[in-house]
Each structure stands twice: as C-alpha cells, then as structure tokens.
Amino acid sequence: MSQAILRQIIDYSSRADPYPLYEELRKTPVSHDEDGPYVVSTYYEIQGLLHDPRISSDSRNLASTASDPLGEAEEEETTLPPSFLKLDPPDHDRLRRMTNRPFGPPHSPRRVHDMRGELGGIVSGLIDGIVEKGDPNRIDLVEEFSYPFPVTVICRLLGIPPEDEARFHVWADTLAASLDPDPDAEPGKGKKGTQEARMELGMYLAGLIEERRKNPGDDMLSQLAAGGGQDGSMTTMEVLSTSALLLIAGHETTVNLITNGMLTLLRHPEVLERLRQDPALSVPLVEELLRYEPPVQLLPQRCALTDIEVRGVTIPKGASMWLILASGNRDPDRFENPDRFDPDRPDIQHLGLGSGIHSCFGAPLARLEAQLALSELARRLENPRLLEDPPPYRQNAVLRGPRHLPIAVDGIRAA
C-alpha cells in the first residue's frame, strides 16, 4: 500500500496537491513493502530520526539491494567530492564548520544581516524590470522575479565579479534545469549540456579560487579558500564542492519558498492585504509558509547505520529511508488545524528547513530573502491575481514548486 501511495506522490499528476496523499501515508507512520524505502510520515518520528546519530546521509552506507523510486542512483557523474550535505560526522562536521566561519556566528555574526540593504536593492531592481517590460496582463513571477533573485544573491555572497554574473546565471540555469528535466526533451541532450555547464563552472571557480588565494577580498569565496581555525583549510576540490552546494541548494529552495509563498498569498488575499499594510508580518508569515508549503518536500537520501526500531517497525541496517517533511508539517498530532494557512499560529516548530546536524545551512539567508521579497511584492503590486490555478508545476517531487506563476496586476507602485 505505501509503495502505491509513494508512486502517486512521485507521479507528476500529484504535484499540485500532494497533501491528501500525505494524509493517507500518516495512517501508517512507518511503512514499507516490496523492496522500496521505509517511509516515515509523522512529525515526531521524523524529528527524532533527524537527530538520531544512527541515521546516515552518506549513500555509500546504503545496502546494495536498496531500490530508489526516484532513480537518483543515475545522478550526473561528477569529479567533485561529495558536499557535506551527503556526508556523516566527522567529515560533515569539519566541512560544515569551515563553511560556517565566513557565513554566520560566531565568526561572522553579521554576514547575513549586513546584506539586507543589498538584498532590498536587488528586489527593487527586479520589480522595476517588470515595470519596464510593460505587460501587466501577464507577468511570470518565476521567470521575472523569484528565479533570478536568489542566484544574484549567491553571486554577491561568493564575490563573483559583476562582469561575470551573466555567465554565472547561465550555468546556474543549466544546472537547475537538470533537477527539473523536461520529459519531452531529446534523450541525452540535457545531460550533455549539464555536464558541459558543470565543467565550465568548475574551471571558472577553480581559477577564481586561485586568484582569491593570492588577492583575498571580504567575500565568502576568499574566506573559504583561505580557511583558518582548528580545521585548517579546504582543498580546492572541497571549496569547489561547497560552492556548488551553495549555488544549487541555495538557489532552488529559495526560488520555491518565494514562489510557493506568493501563490499561497494570492489564494489568501486577506493575508496579502495584511502584509501590504504591515511588512513586519513577513517574519511569522515565512515561518508558516515553511510549514504549510515547504520548498523541500522530502528527504530521500537517508539510511540506517544499524537496526533501528521506530513505532514498532524495525528498519534494518543499510535500509533506505524517506523522511516526508511536508507530511510531518501537516501532522494533526503536532499542529492544530494543520491544513489551514495561519501566519498567527503561535507555535510553528516546522520541519521546513530540516532539523539536526543537516538542518538547512542557508536558513538565515533564505528567510531574509523570502521576507524581503514577499513584503515588497505585496507593497508594490496593485491588485495581483492568479491567471492559472493551479499553475504549472516543476517535475521535481523533492524540490516542489511552480515552474511558472502567471499573474496579472492593475499596476506597479513606485519603489
């Protein structure tokens, strides 16, 4: 039964509304049949496993017999070492600490806070660009706003020279497309383009890393290349792998968070109006969005390092586990009226950014980007309304969000 539901969740026809399927899954908190993964769908069980040292994120610990309904075993080959996202302690902890030094507390406590003005300028510029396009009857909010915003931010964070940002955008677009393949595309064509983009981006970043080692700036790439502290320095390959992680993970999740957020607000115009009047509402609103429509729906790459018992079910060593975060976020045993969007919810300890040692590294930046983006869109767009509901969704079942968000407006207020 669980595998049948899982296949439905993965199937594109369920992308616009997987939540009834999650409700069905929760009737069996830990389910397994045939040779598929063990599926965990309830809040407290997911939360416990995210903090359990017996759970591995390293695919090398999977039993050779483990099947993968997503087909991720056929991922693009890459010469880069795995990012810390796919490692366990102590390697994970070392690389994450080194990445955190230039990004957040205690070594760089104001890195994200001090980007607020720059982020606001990027948001304003993108909205001004929509004005210049001059077609208020059909605006694709993904293409014109929520897609270019995060990759521009990552360019500034890493210290990509302004004259190279356009090239960086092209590489990011190609790599992002590999996560959301077109089922009608010519076989193999997308894979070749992705491999070329990986190689070009890798060569570009390798050159930039060497240049920053000789002439460091105050950007994150310079600080990653320089290293320091108890863990020493990253190798060039580790800096490349970490930069690629920041690009892909930081871009895709934020695109979905902003787009899912605007879609939810357009479906709840009374909340949109409240945000227009009170930009401070963006802080609790983004937390509720992370619960209600999380950009990452599930974590498929987990496995057991030893036999583990969860809710009376023994998950054997080497078995594949899927943690369905979006289902846990709608668990009525944890949240009252879980299917209701409520930015005034007093307790929003969601799973939208994960938890435990693998909790979202870029969470402070993603939160700030979404808060600024949604509050400014609410302020400047006059009478925004959906042209398609549901909008067309991306193919990806893990990183779920609309591929396009067509809206119309009566006008756009001045900045």
N, C-alpha and C positions, 0 to 999 in steps of 0.2 A: 504493500500500500504506500509506504513512504517514498519508494523509488518512483512510483507513478506520479505522486504529487511533485516530487523533485523534478521529474522530466517536464511537468507542466510549468513549474517555476522557471526553468531554463528556457522553455519554449517562448519564442518572441511574442506569440499571441497574448501572453500574460503580462507583458512588460508594463503596460499602462496601469494595471491594478493587480499586483500580486498578493495583496493583503488578505483576501478571502482564503487563498491557498495557505498562507502562514497560519491563519486561524485553524485550519484543518490540521496542519502539522502539529500545532501545540497540543492537540488531543493526545499525542504520544510524544512526550518531551524529548526522549532519546529514541530514535527509530532507526531501523536497519533491516534490509533484506537483500537477498541475492548477493552480489559481490560489490555493491555500491558502498559509499561512505556512510559512517554513522552521522546522523543528522540531529543536531541539538537546537531546539527552537524556543526554549523558555528562558526568561530573563535571568533568574538566579543561577541556573545551571551554566548558562553562557558566561556570566560574570565570574563564577567560580573557576571555570576552565581557563579563562583569560589570565587568571592569576596563579594557575597551577604549574609548578616547575616541571611536572611530568608531561607537559604538552610541548611539542616541538613545532617550530616554524620552518625547519630545515627539511626539504623534500628528500634529502638523502636518507632520512630515517624512516621513510615510508617502506612498508613491505613491498616486495616486487610484484605481489599479486594485487595490490590496491588498484582499483579502477578509478578513472577520472571522468565523470559525466561531462565536464566542461572541455575535455580534450586539452588541458593545459600542458600535458606532457609533451605536446608538439609545439611548445613555445619557440619563438625565434632563437636560433643559436646565437651566442654572443661570447666574445673572448673576455668580457669583463668578469671579475669575481662577483659572487652574489652580494647584493646590498645587505645592510644589516637587518632589513625587513625580513629577510629569508634566512637568518642565522639565529642560533641559540647562544646563551651565555657560555663561555666568557667572551667569545668573539663579537657577539652582538653588543654586549655592554661596552667593550672597548671602542668600537666604531661609533656607537651612538654618543658616548661621552665626548669623543673627539669632534663629532659633528655639532654637538650642542654648545661647545665652547664659544664659537663665533655667533651663535644663534639666540641663546637665551640665558637665563640665570644659571649659576651665579656669576659666570664670567662676562656675559654680555646682556645684562638685565634689561637694557632699553632698546635693543636692536629692533624689535617689532614696534614698540611704542613710538620710536623716533621716525618710523616710516609712515605714520598716519598722514602727515601733510602731503607726502609724495603720492600715497595711495589715493587721497582725495583728488589730487590733480589729474591722475590717470583716469579716474571715474568721470570727472567733469569733461575731460577731453574726449572720451568715448561717447558720452551723451551729446556733446557738441557735434561730433561726427555724424550722429544720427540726424541731427537738425540739418546739417549740410547736405545729406543725402536727399532730404526733402520729400519723402513719401510717407506721410503719417498714416496712410491707409493700410500699409503692410510693412511692419518692422519685424525682422527676425532677431529677437533679443539674444539668441545664442550666437549667431554669426557676428552681430554688430556690437555685442557688449560682453556677455558672460564668458565667451570663448577667448577673445583676445586679452581680457583683463588679467587673469592670473599669470599667463606666460610673460606678459610685460613686467609684472611684479617680480617674477623669478629672475628675469634678465637683470633688473636693477639690484636684486638681492645678491646675485652671484657676481655682479660687476661686469656684465657683458658690455663692451663699448657701444655707445649709441649707434654708431655707423654699422654695427654688425647685428643689431636687433632684428632687422627684417629677415636676414638669413636664419637666425635662431628660431624665429617664428615658423619658417617653412619646415625646418627639421622637426620642431615640436608638433606641427600639424600632421606630418607624415607618421611620426611615432604614435601620436594619439589615434590616428586612423587605424593603426594595427590593432588597437584594443577594441575597435568597433568596426570589424570588417564588413564590407558590402557583400551580401550573399549573392548578388548578381554580377559581381566583378569577374573579370577573366582570371581563371585559376593561376596562381603563382605570380601574377603581376604585382599585387600588393606586397607580397613577401619580398620580392626583389627590391622594390622601392624602399621598404622598411630597412632592409639590410644596408642599402646604399646610404640612407639617412643616418643610420647608426654609425657607419664608418666615418662619414663626413663630420658628424657631430663629435665623435670621439677624437678624430685628428685635430679638429678645431680646438676642443677643450684641452687636449694634451699640450698643444702649442701655447695656449693661454696660461695654463698652469705653470709651464716652464718660465714664461715671461714674468708671471706674478712672483715666482720664487726669486727672480733677480730684482724685480721692481715692485714690491708688495704695496697694495693700497689698503683701504679700510673696508673693502668688500669681503664677502663671505668666501669667495674662491681663494683669495690671497691668504686668508686665515686658515682655511682648510689645508692649503698647500704648505704653509709654514709649520702648522702643528704646534707642539709645545705642551708642557704639563707632564703629568705622570705617565701618560700613554705614548709619549714621543710623537712621531709624525706618521701620517698616512703615506703609503706608497702612491705613485702617480696613478696606478690602476685603481687603488681604493678611492682616491679623490674623484676619478672619472666615474666609478660606480656610484658613489654618493651623490655626485652632481646629477647623474641620470635619474637617480631616485627622486631627488628634489624636483626635477623637471616633470617627470611623469606623474608621480604621486601628488605633488603639489598642484599640478595643473588640473588633472582630471577630477579630483574630488571637489575642488573649489568651483569649477565650471558647473558641476551637478548641484552643489549646495546653493549657488546663486539662482540657477535656472529652476530647480525644484521649489526654491523659496518664492520666486516671483510667480510661478504657476499657482502655488498654494495661496498667495495673497490675492491673485486675480479671482480665485474661487471663493475668497472670503473678503469681499470688498469693504466690509465694516472694519476689518483689521487693517487693511491697506490705508483706509482713511485715518485711522488712529495713528498709524506710523507717519503719515504725512504731517499730522499735527504735532507729533511727539517723537522726534528721531531717537530719543533715549529708549523707546520701546524696542529698538532693534536688538538690544542685548539679550533680554529674555526671549524675544521672538526667534532669534537664531538658535538658541538652545532648544526651543520647542520644535523648530524645523529639523534639527539634528535627530530628534526623537521620532517625529512624525513622518518625515520623508528623507531618511539618511542617504547621503551620496554613495556610501558603500553599504550594500545590502547584506552581504555575507562574506565570511572568511573561509575559503575552501582549502587553503594550504596549511592545515594543522594535522598532526598525527600524535599517537600515544607512544611515549618512550618506554612504558611498562603497562601491564594490565591495569585499567582504571575502572572503578565502578561509579556510575552516575545514574541516579534514580533507579537503582536495582538492575541496571544493564551493565554488563562487563564489556568494556571496549578493549580489545586485545592489543598488545604491543605491536607497533607498526601499522595499525589500522588508520585509515584516512578519516578525518573528522571535518564536518562542515558546521560552522557556527553561524546561525542565521540571525545576524544582529538586528535586522529590520523586524523580524518576528518577535524577538525579545523586547524591542521597543514598544510593541503593541500588546504586551502580555497583561491581561486584566488582573493577574495576581500581583502585579507590581505597580500598574498605573490605573487610576480611576478613569473611566470613560476613555480608554486608550485610542479609540478611533476618532476622537474629537480633537481638532486643532485648537489649542488653548494657550496663547502666549502668557496668560496669567497663572498658568499651572504652578503651584507652589513648590513642587518637588520634581525636578527634571534630571534626575541622575541617569541619563540615557547611555546607550551603547554606541551612539552615532560616530564617535571618534575612537572606538575600541576602548580598551582598558588594560591595565597591567603593563608589563615591560614593553609591549609593542603598541601602546596607545599612540595615536597619531602624533608624529614628531612635529608637524607643522600646524598643530591645532591653534595656537595663539594667532598665527598669521591668517589662517583660513577663517577664523571667527571674525577678525577685524575686517578682512576683505568683504565678507558677506554683510556685516553690519553697515559698512560704508556704502556698499553697492545698493543694497535694498532700500536704505533710508533715502539715498539720493534719487533713485528711480521713483520712489513714492512721492518725493517732493517735486520733481521736475516733470513727470509725465502727467498730462492732463487727460482725465477720463480714459485710462488704459483699459482695453478689453481684449479677451481672447478671440482669435479668429478660428481656431480649431481646438476642440476639447473632446477627447484627449488629443494632445499634439503628437506628432510622430516621435517615437522613442528610439534611442540607440539600441543596437543589437545586444550590447553587453549586459549580462544579467547581474554581474557583480557590481560594476560601476554604473548604477541605473540613473538615467536622466533623459529628458527630451533632447533629441538631435536638433530639432528646430523648435522655436517658440514664437509662432506668428501672432503679433498683436497689432491693434490699431489704436491711435490716440487722437484726441482733438487738437493737441498742440504740445509743445515742449517749453516749459518755463525757462527763463534765462537763469544762468548759474548764479 
